[in-house]
Amino acid sequence: MSQQQNALTYEGVLELIRQVAELQKETDRKFQETAEQMKETDRRMKETDRIVKENAEQIKETNRRVSSLGSRIGDIVENMVRGNIVEKFQALGYDVSEFTPNKPFKYKELGIIGEIDLFLDEGDTAILIEVKTTLETADVREHIERLEKYRRYIDAKYPGDKKRVIGAVAGAVVKGVAAEFAHENGMYVIVQSGDAVKIVTSPDGFQVKEW
């Protein structure tokens, strides 16, 4: 083509200007839409953040209430076990006259520290009872470790004390094979019975284990 054929006319220039203006207008429109979308996204993020914070506070409050309720239930179960536990062990031939709740023990030199939910003492025998709202096998294992720890505590702090140490576990609800596992390890099992508690009849061949 010749330069004359390629030359823009006045009308052509106006058309180009019009097209550029349209493109600019479209760009401005899309930019505005993007800005609106970003504003909406920001609003939604803030709303989401608010909801998350509210939910976190609600969860925190729920956990606090559950923890408080769990503690109260635990206290109720422990008080229930305390009620006639002395006479229950007396019926088994133990000359127990009183008990101590939440008895701590500590021997700093060996790093021994613990607490016993219910401690029954008849002089030459100590009965250590662990109380749970729901008794599981893992709780029995933990109590075995507690009994071993208490034995080390006595041997270290009172070398001449040959007190027998025996164990028992109690639960308002006993799950799985927790009772069987406790019996296998020479411990008494205490469960809810009406408004009080009872010591589960031990199986044939049961022998109390001493720690």
C-alpha positions in Angstrom: 0.0 0.0 0.0 1.0 3.6 -0.5 1.5 6.1 2.3 -1.7 7.8 1.2 -3.7 4.6 1.7 -2.2 4.2 5.2 -2.7 7.8 6.2 -5.3 8.3 8.9 -8.2 10.6 8.1 -9.6 13.0 10.6 -12.6 10.7 11.0 -10.2 7.8 11.6 -8.4 9.7 14.3 -11.7 10.5 16.0 -12.7 6.8 15.8 -9.4 5.8 17.5 -10.0 8.4 20.2 -13.6 7.1 20.6 -12.3 3.5 20.9 -9.6 4.5 23.4 -12.2 6.3 25.4 -14.5 3.2 25.4 -11.6 1.0 26.4 -10.7 3.5 29.2 -14.4 3.5 30.3 -14.4 -0.3 30.4 -11.2 -0.4 32.3 -12.6 2.1 34.8 -15.7 0.0 35.1 -13.7 -3.2 35.7 -11.5 -1.4 38.2 -14.6 -0.2 40.1 -16.0 -3.7 40.1 -12.7 -5.0 41.4 -12.6 -2.3 44.1 -16.2 -3.2 45.1 -15.3 -6.9 45.2 -12.3 -6.2 47.3 -14.4 -4.1 49.6 -17.0 -6.8 49.9 -14.3 -9.4 50.5 -12.8 -7.2 53.2 -16.2 -6.8 54.8 -16.8 -10.6 54.7 -13.3 -11.3 56.1 -14.1 -8.9 59.0 -17.4 -10.5 59.5 -15.8 -13.9 59.4 -13.2 -12.8 61.9 -15.9 -11.5 64.2 -17.8 -14.7 64.0 -14.6 -16.7 64.6 -13.9 -14.6 67.7 -17.5 -15.0 68.9 -17.3 -18.7 68.4 -14.0 -18.9 70.2 -15.4 -17.1 73.2 -18.5 -19.3 73.2 -16.3 -22.4 73.0 -14.1 -21.0 75.8 -17.2 -20.4 77.9 -18.6 -23.9 77.1 -15.3 -25.5 78.0 -15.3 -23.5 81.3 -18.8 -24.7 82.1 -18.0 -28.3 81.1 -14.9 -28.2 83.3 -16.8 -26.8 86.2 -19.6 -29.3 85.7 -17.0 -32.1 85.4 -15.4 -31.0 88.7 -18.8 -30.8 90.4 -19.7 -34.3 89.2 -16.3 -35.6 90.3 -16.9 -34.1 93.8 -20.3 -35.7 93.9 -18.9 -39.1 93.0 -16.1 -38.7 95.5 -18.5 -37.8 98.3 -20.7 -40.7 97.3 -17.8 -43.1 97.7 -16.8 -41.6 101.0 -20.3 -42.0 102.4 -20.0 -45.6 103.6 -16.6 -46.7 102.4 -15.3 -47.3 105.9 -18.0 -49.8 106.8 -17.6 -51.5 103.4 -13.9 -52.3 104.1 -14.7 -53.2 107.7 -17.1 -55.8 106.3 -14.1 -57.3 104.4 -12.1 -57.6 107.6 -10.1 -54.4 107.6 -10.1 -52.5 110.9 -10.5 -49.1 109.3 -12.0 -46.3 111.5 -11.5 -43.2 109.3 -10.3 -42.0 106.0 -8.4 -39.0 104.6 -9.6 -37.4 101.3 -7.1 -35.9 98.8 -4.1 -37.0 100.8 -0.9 -35.6 99.3 2.6 -37.2 99.6 5.9 -35.8 98.6 9.6 -36.8 98.9 11.7 -34.1 97.3 15.0 -35.9 97.3 13.6 -38.6 94.9 11.2 -36.3 93.0 8.2 -38.3 94.3 5.0 -36.4 94.4 1.4 -37.4 94.2 -2.1 -37.3 95.8 -4.5 -40.0 96.9 -8.2 -39.4 96.4 -9.2 -41.5 99.5 -6.7 -42.8 102.0 -7.9 -45.5 104.5 -5.5 -46.5 107.3 -5.9 -49.3 109.7 -2.4 -49.1 111.3 -0.4 -51.8 109.5 -2.3 -51.5 106.2 -3.0 -48.5 104.0 -5.8 -48.6 101.4 -5.3 -46.2 98.5 -8.5 -45.5 96.5 -8.6 -43.7 93.2 -12.0 -42.3 92.3 -13.2 -41.5 88.8 -16.5 -40.4 87.4 -15.9 -42.9 84.5 -13.3 -45.6 85.3 -11.3 -46.9 82.4 -8.4 -49.3 82.1 -6.0 -46.4 81.7 -7.1 -45.1 85.1 -6.3 -48.5 86.6 -2.8 -48.4 85.1 -2.2 -44.9 86.4 -3.3 -46.1 89.9 -0.8 -49.0 89.7 1.9 -46.4 89.1 0.6 -44.3 92.0 0.7 -47.3 94.3 4.3 -48.1 93.3 5.2 -44.4 93.8 3.6 -44.4 97.2 5.6 -47.6 98.2 8.8 -45.9 97.2 7.7 -42.8 99.2 7.2 -44.9 102.4 10.5 -46.8 102.0 12.4 -43.6 101.5 10.8 -41.4 104.2 10.0 -44.1 106.7 12.6 -46.9 106.2 11.4 -48.9 109.2 7.8 -48.7 108.3 6.6 -52.1 106.9 3.0 -50.9 106.3 1.1 -52.9 103.7 -0.1 -50.9 100.8 -3.1 -52.1 98.8 -5.2 -50.5 96.2 -8.8 -49.9 95.1 -10.5 -48.1 92.2 -13.9 -46.5 92.2 -16.2 -45.3 89.4 -19.8 -44.2 88.9 -19.4 -45.7 85.5 -17.0 -48.5 84.7 -16.0 -48.9 81.1 -14.9 -51.9 79.2 -12.7 -54.4 81.1 -11.5 -51.9 83.7 -13.0 -53.9 86.6 -11.5 -57.2 85.3 -8.1 -55.5 84.8 -8.2 -54.1 88.3 -9.0 -57.5 89.8 -6.2 -59.1 87.8 -3.9 -56.6 89.4 -5.1 -57.4 92.9 -7.2 -54.3 93.5 -10.7 -53.9 94.8 -13.3 -52.3 92.6 -16.0 -50.0 94.0 -19.1 -49.1 92.0 -22.3 -47.2 92.5 -25.2 -49.1 94.0 -28.4 -47.2 94.4 -27.7 -44.1 96.5 -24.4 -45.6 97.9 -21.6 -47.7 96.7 -20.6 -51.3 96.9 -17.3 -53.3 96.6 -17.7 -55.6 93.6 -17.5 -59.3 94.6 -14.0 -60.4 93.7 -13.7 -63.3 91.2 -12.6 -66.8 92.3 -8.9 -66.9 92.9 -8.7 -63.2 93.6 -5.7 -62.2 95.8 -5.2 -58.7 97.1 -1.8 -57.4 95.9 0.5 -55.6 98.3 2.8 -52.8 97.2 
